[in-house]
Amino acid sequence: MDSDSDSDGSHVSATPPRDPFPPPPPKLPQPPRPRQAPPVSRKVASSSSRSKPKAPTQPPPDHSQEAPSPSSSSPPSPLFTNLPFRICEPSNQSQPAGFSSSVSSFNRLRKASLTSEDNLKSEFQSDAVNHLPEPSQSVIAPPKPVRRKPPNLITDSITSPPVKAPVFRSGGEGNFVKLNLNGKRGKKFPSKYKGVSKSRSKFAYRGKRYKKSEAAGDGESLLEEESDLQKQREEEANGFISSVEDAILAVKSEASDENLTKLLNLVYGYESFRDGQLQAIKMVLAGSSTMLVLPTGAGKSLCYQIPAMILPGITLVVSPLVSLMIDQLKHLPSIIKGGLLSSTQRPEEATETLRKLKEGIIKVLFVSPERLLNVEFLSMFRMSLSVSLVVVDEAHCVSEWSHNFRPSYMRLKASMLYSALKAECILAMTATATTMTLQAVMTALEIPSTNLIQKSQLRDNFELSVSLSGANRMKDLLNLIESHPYKEIRSIIVYCKFQYETDMISKYLRDNNITAKGYHSGLPAKDRVRIQESFCSNKIRVVVATVAFGMGLDKGDVGAVVHFSVPGSLEEYVQEIGRAGRDGRLSYCHLFYDEDTYLKLRSLSHSDGVDEYAVGKFLTHVFSSETKQHEKICSLVIESASHKFDMKEEVMQTILTHLELGEVQYLRMLPQLNVCCTLNFHKSSPNTLAARNIIVAAILKKSHVKQGLHVFDIPAVASSIGIATTDVLAEIQTLKMKGEVTYEMKDPAFCYTILESPREICSLSSHLTKWLAEIETCKVRKLDIMSSAAVAAINVSNTSELSSGAKQTQCLQSRILDYFNGDEKCDIPSKMTQNCSFLRADIKVFLQSNRQAKFTPRAIARIMHGVGSPAFPNSIWSKTHFWGRYMSVDFRVIMDAAQTELLNFVDRNSALAT
Ligand SMILES: Nc1ncnc2c1ncn2[C@@H]1O[C@H](COP(=O)(O)OP(=O)(O)OP(=O)(O)O)[C@@H](O)[C@H]1O
């Protein structure tokens, strides 16, 4: 597939699906009158003195509010044609029976069914402008230094003088191929490079003189001064470059600690390496593939940037998110020339990047896994480019046992990276991986166990706390933010699970005079960029965000991260709190825990599950005899297939990727595209064009005419004359440019070519289903472990002599570290039951009153848990009285009960029929 994935990567995940029809948000609580204490008493370092806010002023007008979309009206009936359990009597009922608006629990259940956590599509547009109204400066005064730790000693407690700001890092423009040596750097990062700093101060002096002479009208001397300045700048730049070149040469001849530290100091301005950096850099320079596990904000990027300066070939950095790539590109030191290839680029931009790659201008290329393995890209490397290093960033995405498995990362197998790219070395990096995940990643990337560099996965500058919360969570949040130490903190991120929450909570905070903005993947890219920029420039104090915000965010002074809901896993928790305290200062992380939200998320973890039966049907379709023809381009229209097999797009993609990259390569994936094309001929007649154009001739053969327009399937046309779909697309594009045609495309589809048909669909589907079930179980377990840790922290605060904050920090820290070391502590939630006397009776009533639908046990269990699926969407099924009624009963228990009742139901119906 050729589309860059820029989602958060929660494919086949425990995360809730996007809900196009969220029910109206619950009513906002009134702002609290008397100030209450924060939910948990937190121990605060006495030296903590982030400055107090002055009286809040009016918040800026909010432009980001979104009304929840209305529900769709007509119920699409599931398209199962041959389900194991057919409930056949068709009915013209458009709503599921059992709907009762008078049921008291209905609203609660509806709320519980809300889905829509972000599978973000972060397409940052670097040209976005910040138009946010600037809030009054009096909202928050600048913080005083708090118990500051030197930033390069993240895991140390030794005090040493703070590291000076770095030199020569690129400015806000980012490092888009050009060297950025034109002076911008000086504004943000005071130089440590001696020659430069001296002359920079000279600039300041000369600048004043310049103004004086200007006032005096001395034109000639002005020109002279200007050219002097220019010369001096060039000399300095040359001086800097030649110093760096000398330092690089020194490292090339001997990669000693001293030489590397000198280079670090010159390029970044840092005094010393942080724990793990030097070791990783040396391993990579020695050509040893390495697995690097360092905490968030520990400086992993530097571990490939320095080798990129030394190694002769290109460094390819594979990243899961486009936004992350853009961020990393921006943060490259100006001396390293970088580039990026993503599907969000305009074709001219991609062509330009490819040109620069071929010409050797680009040294570090950021690329998505899909792009990396695209045929054109690979052939370019085979022909002319040498790859010294492949960096797999967020490497946990390779493993299905991680919290963020991405099918496209399955492509990153060492065998492929070595053979197709001729990569000399692989560096895999992550901040959050359990032992099991690490093993899977290292096996896939063929990294020897001796080449693991692993430091503690948690920084020690967090104060972690949890409180039990409930219906008044927003009020609790406000109380927290208004109480010490949060009220003194200038930048806070509040993480929540659902898009509607980000809008609702940020509005509530604004209504209470806190500058806040909601952020989620549903916002236009420009708005997202604007919000991030306003946050980074301290115009917004609080960003209320889904998981869409934060990856790659390197704002040093985020002082607090608040979790409005329990995260999906300890990995997610660690990633998100990792946005705080990146400057090494003590930072505060609070989690509001409530069991109902936990149960709701637990139910949603089942939204990706599939049954063997559905997988079998899917495989039969993929390998159907019609599409078996060798080299024929097959396509699977995503929306209709998703509805037909009741499978989410990500699940279908996972199965297809497995069919491509598993032990047997059954198929080859091709770029995803809109397959249905409607063509309108304008100038020449279709037949005249067909007579001189083979592609048009094939289109005429394969199309049907509807209201004078030719409608055809692009893969069918491509297959009929043995060309690629991209060739067909290119041709119609050319015809359009010539004014011959206009066209419209629809129906996004997976495209593939079958290489080998499985001998037995049954055993393949059973194998795949088992694998997918294990992934589903793993996601649920991760959530259970997270929840257990939160509950343990709440409980511990009543039972120890330490202050509440310290006890909770200690408890959570040890849970997190144990978890990453493979020791999973997990208690089943108290509200979860394995039994319920009314369950089977309710399922029976439900089946009887919805005779028109064709259910599977899983579909029934989802409805009882209040979880929508492609064939049984929320918009329709949330109206049933049974929706979400059994959220606290184990999903498997409901599936078993549903299976029994479905069999009884079928038996009863067939008895009646005979
Ligand atoms: N040796 C060092 N001394 C001081 N600061 C450093 C050092 N190395 C890196 N940094 C700084 O630490 C910050 C975080 O670095 P970086 O973004 O590479 O972290 P990361 O490990 O990739 O974090 P995350 O996993 O959260 O993305 C950056 O601002 C970087 O410049």
The ligand as an SDF file (V2000), in Angstrom:
LIG
                    3D

 31 33  0  0  0  0  0  0  0  0999 V2000
   23.2710   15.2380   25.5010 N   0  0  0  0  0  0  0  0  0  0  0  0
   22.2660   16.0910   25.6150 C   0  0  0  0  0  0  0  0  0  0  0  0
   22.3340   17.1120   26.4940 N   0  0  0  0  0  0  0  0  0  0  0  0
   21.3300   17.9830   26.6480 C   0  0  0  0  0  0  0  0  0  0  0  0
   20.1790   17.9370   25.9400 N   0  0  0  0  0  0  0  0  0  0  0  0
   20.0360   16.9490   25.0540 C   0  0  0  0  0  0  0  0  0  0  0  0
   21.0590   15.9840   24.8410 C   0  0  0  0  0  0  0  0  0  0  0  0
   20.6240   15.1150   23.9080 N   0  0  0  0  0  0  0  0  0  0  0  0
   19.4000   15.5270   23.5290 C   0  0  0  0  0  0  0  0  0  0  0  0
   19.0490   16.6240   24.2110 N   0  0  0  0  0  0  0  0  0  0  0  0
   17.7630   17.3680   24.0830 C   0  0  0  0  0  0  0  0  0  0  0  0
   16.7180   16.6000   24.6550 O   0  0  0  0  0  0  0  0  0  0  0  0
   15.4930   16.8980   24.0140 C   0  0  0  0  0  0  0  0  0  0  0  0
   14.7490   15.6340   23.6680 C   0  0  0  0  0  0  0  0  0  0  0  0
   15.4260   14.9580   22.6410 O   0  0  0  0  0  0  0  0  0  0  0  0
   14.6680   14.0140   21.6290 P   0  0  0  0  0  0  0  0  0  0  0  0
   13.5140   14.7290   21.0150 O   0  0  0  0  0  0  0  0  0  0  0  0
   15.6600   13.3920   20.7470 O   0  0  0  0  0  0  0  0  0  0  0  0
   14.0920   12.9550   22.6630 O   0  0  0  0  0  0  0  0  0  0  0  0
   13.4680   11.5410   22.3760 P   0  0  0  0  0  0  0  0  0  0  0  0
   14.2310   10.5620   23.1790 O   0  0  0  0  0  0  0  0  0  0  0  0
   13.3590   11.2950   20.9210 O   0  0  0  0  0  0  0  0  0  0  0  0
   12.0200   11.7370   23.0270 O   0  0  0  0  0  0  0  0  0  0  0  0
   10.5890   11.1200   22.6100 P   0  0  0  0  0  0  0  0  0  0  0  0
   10.7340    9.6400   22.6720 O   0  0  0  0  0  0  0  0  0  0  0  0
    9.6880   11.6470   23.6680 O   0  0  0  0  0  0  0  0  0  0  0  0
   10.2830   11.6670   21.2620 O   0  0  0  0  0  0  0  0  0  0  0  0
   15.8340   17.7190   22.7860 C   0  0  0  0  0  0  0  0  0  0  0  0
   15.5010   19.0510   23.0190 O   0  0  0  0  0  0  0  0  0  0  0  0
   17.3230   17.5280   22.6470 C   0  0  0  0  0  0  0  0  0  0  0  0
   17.9590   18.6060   22.0360 O   0  0  0  0  0  0  0  0  0  0  0  0
  1  2  1  0
  2  3  1  0
  2  7  2  0
  3  4  2  0
  4  5  1  0
  5  6  2  0
  6  7  1  0
  6 10  1  0
  7  8  1  0
  8  9  2  0
  9 10  1  0
 10 11  1  0
 11 12  1  0
 11 30  1  0
 12 13  1  0
 13 14  1  0
 13 28  1  0
 14 15  1  0
 15 16  1  0
 16 17  2  0
 16 18  1  0
 16 19  1  0
 19 20  1  0
 20 21  2  0
 20 22  1  0
 20 23  1  0
 23 24  1  0
 24 25  2  0
 24 26  1  0
 24 27  1  0
 28 29  1  0
 28 30  1  0
 30 31  1  0
M  END
$$$$
